[in-house]
Amino acid sequence: MIPLPGYYWPPGAIRGRSIDALVSAFETLGCEICSGADLQDGYEKVALYVNQFGSWEHAAKPEEDGWWSSKLGNLEDIRHPTPHAVSSADYGQVMYFMKRRKRWQHGSTEDT
């Protein structure tokens, strides 16, 4: 059951392995479900992956250059050209994209 020792789970988020629990965790961090992977000025995004049983498996985030990054368990971080590039039986399929307004942008004095 989440949280596991050594892993962070946001207070107030639903705990568990369902995709709804992972969505809830990101919602507590200010994210909302959005329509796709395209970068949007002023927002950061995340892709959430689910396996064939409806449990979440993975999350990936885009980099500023449009490539995506993933942490593959105990393995190293990787970069991939699309969020779907890591879709597999091991990491699941993208089910949701979420976004939140960036809190700080380089060169900006506005804190949103």
C-alpha positions as CSV (number, residue, x, y, z in Angstrom):
1,M,0.0,0.0,0.0
2,I,1.2,3.5,-0.8
3,P,3.1,5.1,0.8
4,L,6.0,2.7,0.9
5,P,9.0,3.4,3.1
6,G,11.4,5.7,1.2
7,Y,8.7,7.0,-1.1
8,Y,6.7,10.3,-0.9
9,W,2.9,10.4,-1.1
10,P,1.2,13.7,-0.8
11,P,-0.9,14.2,2.3
12,G,-4.6,14.2,1.5
13,A,-4.2,12.1,-1.6
14,I,-6.1,8.8,-2.1
15,R,-3.8,5.9,-1.3
16,G,-3.6,2.8,-3.4
17,R,-2.6,1.4,-6.8
18,S,-5.6,2.6,-8.8
19,I,-5.1,5.2,-11.4
20,D,-7.6,7.4,-9.5
21,A,-5.1,7.3,-6.5
22,L,-2.3,8.6,-8.7
23,V,-4.5,11.3,-10.3
24,S,-5.5,12.3,-6.7
25,A,-1.8,12.5,-5.7
26,F,-1.0,14.9,-8.6
27,E,-4.2,16.9,-8.0
28,T,-2.9,17.6,-4.4
29,L,0.2,19.1,-6.1
30,G,-2.0,21.5,-8.2
31,C,-2.3,19.4,-11.4
32,E,-5.5,18.9,-13.5
33,I,-6.3,16.4,-16.2
34,C,-5.6,17.9,-19.7
35,S,-6.1,16.9,-23.3
36,G,-2.7,16.0,-24.5
37,A,1.1,15.9,-24.4
38,D,1.8,19.1,-26.3
39,L,3.8,21.6,-24.4
40,Q,1.9,24.7,-23.2
41,D,3.6,28.0,-22.3
42,G,3.5,28.5,-18.6
43,Y,2.6,24.9,-17.7
44,E,4.4,21.8,-16.8
45,K,2.9,18.4,-17.7
46,V,3.1,14.8,-16.7
47,A,1.9,11.5,-18.4
48,L,0.4,8.8,-16.2
49,Y,0.6,5.2,-17.2
50,V,-1.8,2.4,-16.3
51,N,-1.4,-1.4,-16.7
52,Q,-4.0,-3.9,-18.0
53,F,-5.4,-4.3,-14.5
54,G,-6.1,-0.6,-14.0
55,S,-3.2,0.0,-11.6
56,W,-0.8,2.8,-12.2
57,E,2.7,1.8,-13.2
58,H,4.7,4.9,-14.3
59,A,4.8,8.6,-14.8
60,A,6.9,10.7,-17.3
61,K,7.5,14.4,-17.7
62,P,8.5,16.5,-20.7
63,E,11.7,18.4,-20.8
64,E,12.0,22.0,-22.2
65,D,13.3,20.6,-25.5
66,G,10.1,18.5,-26.0
67,W,11.7,15.2,-25.1
68,W,10.3,13.3,-22.2
69,S,12.1,11.9,-19.1
70,S,11.4,8.8,-17.1
71,K,12.8,7.1,-14.0
72,L,12.8,3.4,-14.6
73,G,12.6,2.0,-11.1
74,N,16.1,1.4,-9.8
75,L,17.6,1.9,-13.2
76,E,18.9,5.2,-14.6
77,D,16.7,8.1,-15.8
78,I,16.1,8.0,-19.5
79,R,15.0,10.5,-22.2
80,H,12.5,9.5,-24.9
81,P,11.0,11.4,-27.9
82,T,7.3,10.9,-27.0
83,P,5.4,9.8,-23.9
84,H,4.3,6.7,-25.8
85,A,7.9,5.5,-26.4
86,V,8.0,3.8,-23.1
87,S,4.5,2.2,-23.3
88,S,4.9,-1.5,-22.7
89,A,3.7,-4.4,-20.5
90,D,6.3,-3.3,-17.9
91,Y,5.4,0.4,-17.8
92,G,1.8,0.4,-19.0
93,Q,0.0,2.7,-21.4
94,V,-0.6,6.4,-21.1
95,M,-4.0,6.9,-19.6
96,Y,-3.9,10.6,-18.6
97,F,-2.0,13.8,-19.1
98,M,-2.0,16.3,-16.4
99,K,-0.8,19.9,-16.2
100,R,-0.1,22.6,-13.6
101,R,0.9,26.2,-13.9
102,K,4.6,26.7,-13.5
103,R,5.4,28.4,-10.3
104,W,8.5,30.1,-11.6
105,Q,10.0,30.7,-15.1
106,H,13.5,31.7,-15.8
107,G,13.7,35.4,-16.5
108,S,10.3,36.0,-14.9
109,T,9.7,38.1,-11.8
110,E,6.1,36.9,-11.6
111,D,5.5,34.0,-9.1
112,T,2.3,32.3,-10.2
